[in-house]
Amino acid sequence: MAKLGRLQYYVFSLTVTIGILIAVASTHPAKVVLTTAILAVLEVSFSFDNAVVNSVVLQRMSAWWQAVFMTVGIIIAVGLVRFVLPIVIVMATAHLGFSSVINQALHHPHLYKENLDAAHVQVAVIGGVFLLMIFLGFVFDDEREEQWIVPFERPLARLGKVTGLAAVITTVVILVIAASESWKSSVLYSGFGSLAVFLIMDWLGNKLENEDEEGDDDNVAVKTGAAGWAGLALFGYLEFQDAAFSFDGVSGAFAISSDVIIIAAGLCIGALFVRSMTVDLVHSGKLAELRYLEHGAHWAIGTLAAFILVSTHHEAPSYVTGLIGVVFIALAVVHSTILNRREGEAEPGQAFSDAVFGKEKINPAS
């Protein structure tokens, strides 16, 4: 495996992908196989920022929990989040039984999509609120020295000194959406439920991880990452975060295919590669090497959260939300690579780069 280099992180995903495409090709025409591949690419484009943010959390976990993330986590991400969860949502909002919804999904996909669309506001609030909290938690971090888009990040970091500001802002957003929906109780439950899940998981993960660190032997030179209950809490956080990202991908998938089996196959392939990219970023050191990659991912998440929440009244094309995320990631990679090569030397174009993005080391407290 060592000779494979970074390719080793994608062997499993490639193997499963080949198996899925062969299975689809054996029962469907070539154009359906192409549709499956397009759905996979769609899922990756929607979730590349998810892979980056996942890697930030994953590197805090022990090797055992990282393995769980790549095995059990994939089953949860594909089977439960991208297939079962939409069915449960339709059951709850359309007041139908499980067998009826399954029958719709398999034999009347257009009716199934209509019922899923009818729950769009509640689903958008759940996903949008969770992603918004991830973004605000990042930009309000007043202890982070390295900044990317300084004109925005510096004042936001200073605002982060106000305790609970992210939760307050998110609460206002929930109330505004609920008011526009005639104060539907389901919107309030969805919004505050998602906010509560984020706050509990974030607090629990940090608390248990800190307890693990305090219990470590001071003579241990290398920290192996969060294990035990701390690892479980971070794993739960990652899975809920993945669910928040998946809502947009599932919705966009119906614009390409109405066959839920093909949708599940395509999203499965995409989810596998997103997981592989997450592990790759951690173990290859690219997350640390590309200093602004995490920043770009969080700004992509922030814009995605905004689009999802605004979509409760004004739907934006799926390709727009996916493209914006890719642009932020690409800019972060390019800027990080330029600075790594120059290492502080004043070369042509550096002044422009600093003017747009800001210098790499800025203390928020200054």
N, C-alpha and C positions, 0 to 999 in steps of 0.2 A: 504493500500500500504506500510505502514511503516514496517509491519511484513515481507514483501517480501525482505527487504534489497536491495542489489544491483541487485537482479533479476528483480526489478520493471523497470529497464532501458531496459530490454529485452522482456517484456511482449508483446509489440506491434509487435516487430520483429518476435517473436515466433508465434504469432497469424496469421500474414500475411504469414509466411513460411508454416504453416500447411495448410492454405487455398490454397496457390499456389501448394503445393505438391498434395493435394486432386484433384485440377483441372487438373493437369498434369496426375495423375493416372486414372482419369475418361475417358481420351481420348487417353492415350498412354500405352504401356506395361511397366512392372516393371523396365526393364533396362533403359528406358528413364527417369523414376523418379530418378534412381540412378545417371544417367548422370547429371540431374538438381542439385542434391545434390553435386556432384563433382565440378560442375561449381561454386556453392556457396562457397565451401571451397577454390577453386582457387582464387576467388575474394577477400576473406578475407585474404588469405596469401599474395596476391599482395598488399593489401591495409592496412595492420595492421599499418605500419609506417605512412600511411596517417591518420589513426585514432589518433595516438599520436600527430602528428603535428597539425591536426585539433583541438584537445583539447586545445593546447596552445593558439590558436586564439579564440576558443569558450569561454574560461574562461574570456576573455576580453569583452565579449558581455553581454548585459542585458538578463534577463530571458525571455523576450518577443522574442528577436531575436534568442535565443537558441531554443525556441519553433518553430519559423519559420524554423530554420535549420532542425529540426526533422520532419517537415510536408511538407511545400512547397519545402524545399531543397531536400527532398527525391524524390518528383515528378520530379524536375529538374535533379537530379542525375541519376535516372533510365530512365525516359521517354525521356528527351532531350539529355542528355550526352551519354547514353549507347545504345540508339536506334535511335533517330532522327539525332544526330550529324554524325554518320558514314554514314547515308543515304545522308546527305547534302554534305559530303566530296566526296562521289562517284558521286553525281550530278555535282559537280564543276570540278572534275578531268576527269571524263569520258564524260562530256558534255551530260548528259542524263536528261530527265524530271523526275519529282517526281514519277509519276505513273510507269514509266519504271523501276526505281530503286526499288520501292516497289514490283513490279512484279518479279524482279530478286531475291530480298531478300526472298520472300515467296515461289517462285516456281523454281528458278534457283540459289540456294545458292552458288554453286561453282563458277558461273560466277560473282556473287556479291562479293565473297571473292577475286577473281582475280582483280576486279576493286578497291576494298579497298586496296589490297596489292600494286597496282600501285601507290597509293598516300602515300605509307609508308614513304618516305623521308620527305615530307612536314609535315605529322602528327608527325613523330618522332622529327622533329626540334621544332615544337610547344610545345609538351609535355616536351621534353628534356631540352629546354632552360628555361622554367618556373621552372622545378624542380631543375635545376642547380643554378638558382638565389636563390631559397629557401635555398639550401645547403650552398652556398657561403655567403649568408646573415647571416647564423648562425655561421659558423666557423670564419668569419671576424669580429665578434662582439667583439671589444676590451674592452667593458665594462662588459663582463660576467666574473665573478670571478671563478665560478666552472667549472672545466675542467675534461674530462674523459680520452681520449687518449692523454696525455700531450705532448709526443714528437712531435705530429702533431698539436695539437690544440694551443699550446702556440705560436709557430712561426706564425701560420696562424692568430691568434688574433692580433699579432703585425703588420702583413701586413694590417690588417683591418683599421689601422690608415690612410692609403692612401685612400682619398676620391674617390669614384666611381670605385674602383678596380674591384669589382664584375662585374659591367657592362662592363668594358673594357675587362676582360677575356672572358666573354660571347660573346661579339662582335667578338673577335678573333676566337672563336669556330664557330660562324655562318659563318664568312668569309671563314674559312678553308673548312667547309662542302659545301658552295656554290661554291667554286673554284673546288672542287672535282666533282661537278655536272655540270660543264661547265657554271657556273654562271647563273643557271636558276633563273629567276626573282621570280618564285613561292617559291623557297627556301629562298631567301632573304626576301620576304614579310612575309613568315611564321615565320622565325627566329626573325626579328626585330619587327614584330607585337606582338609576344609573349613577347618579352623583354619589349616593350612599355606598354603592358597591366600590366605586373608585376610591373613596376616602378610606373605607375599611381595609381594602386590599393594600393600598399604599401604606397606610399606618401599620398594619399587621406585618407586612413584608419588611419594612424598615426596623420595626421593633424587634422582631425575631432575629433578623440579621445582625443587629447590634448586640443582642444577647449572645449570639454565636461568637461574635468577635471578642466580646469581653471574656467568654469562657475559654478562648484559645490559649494555649501555652505561649508565653512571651518568647520562648526560645524557638518556636516554629518559624522557619525562615520564609516559607511559602504558604500563603493562604489558599486553600483548595476551593473556596467558594461556599455560598450558603447551602447547607444541607438540612436534613430533618424537616421540622415544621417551617423553618424559614424558606427552605427550598420549595416546599409545597405551596406556601403563600405566593412566592414569586411565580411559580408555575401557573397557579390560578389566575394571577394578574395577567400573565401573558396570554392565556386562553381567552379571557374576557376581552382583552385588547384586540386579539385576532377576530373575535366575533364582531366587535365594533367596526373593524375594517371590512369584514366580509359582506355586510349589508349592501354596500354600494356595488360590490362586484356581482352579487347575486342578481340585483336589480338590473344592472347593465347587461348581464348575460342573456336575459329574456329578449333583448333587442336583437340578438344574434340568432338564437334558437329557441323554439318553444318545447323542445324535447328535454324533460327534466333529467333523463338518464344521460344524455349527451352533455347537458350543462354540468351535471355532477362529475362526469368524467373529465371534462375540460378544467373545471375549477380544482379538481383533485390534483391534476398534473401541475397546475399553477401553484397550488398550496405547497406541494412537495418541493418545488424549486425555491419558493420563498423561504422554507425552512432550511434548505441546504445553503442558501445564501447567508442566512443568519449565522449558522455554524461557521461557514467560511470566513465571514467578517471577524468573528471572535478569534478563531485559531490561526488565521493567516496574519493577524496583526494589522489588517487594513483599516479596522475601525480606529485604531490609535494613530496609524500613519496618516490617514486622511483627516486632518484636524477639524475640518468644517463639515464632514459628512453627517455627523449627528445634528449639527445646526440645520443643514439643508433638509434633513428628514423631518425635523420638528416644524420647520416653516411649511413644509408640504402638508404635514398633519393639520396645522392650523388652518390652512386654506381649505383642506378637505372638510374639516369640521364646519367651517363657515358655509361651504357649499351645501353640505348635508342639512344643516339647520335651516338655511334659507330655502331649501327645496321643499319645505313644508308648505310653501306658497308659490314659489317660482322654481320650477325644475330646470336644472342646467344639464346640457348633454353630457353623457357619461365620459365621452372622450376628452372633454374639457377638464374635468376633475382629474382624470388620469394623467393628462399631458402636463398640467401644472406641477404635479408631484415630480414627474420625470425631469422637468426643467430645473426645479429647485435642487434636486439631487445632482444633476449634471453640472450646474454652476458650482455647487459645493465641492465636487470632485475636481473640477478644473482649477478652481481657486486654490484648493489644498495642494494640488500637484505643482502649480506655479510657485507657491511659497516654499514648498519642500525643495524644489530645484534651486531657487535663488538663495534661500537661507539668509534672507535679510539684505542681500546686495541690491543696491539701487540701480536697476537696469531699466531700459525703456519699457514703458507700460506699467511699471510698479506704482508710479504716482497715481495713475488712473485707477488701478486696482484698489489702492488704499482709500482713494476718494469715494469709491462706490461702496466698498465693503467695510473699510476701516482696517486699522492695523491689528495684528493677530493677538497681541497681549494687552488688554485694557482692563484696568481694575474698576469694577462697578462702583466701588466706594469712593473713587477719586472725584 
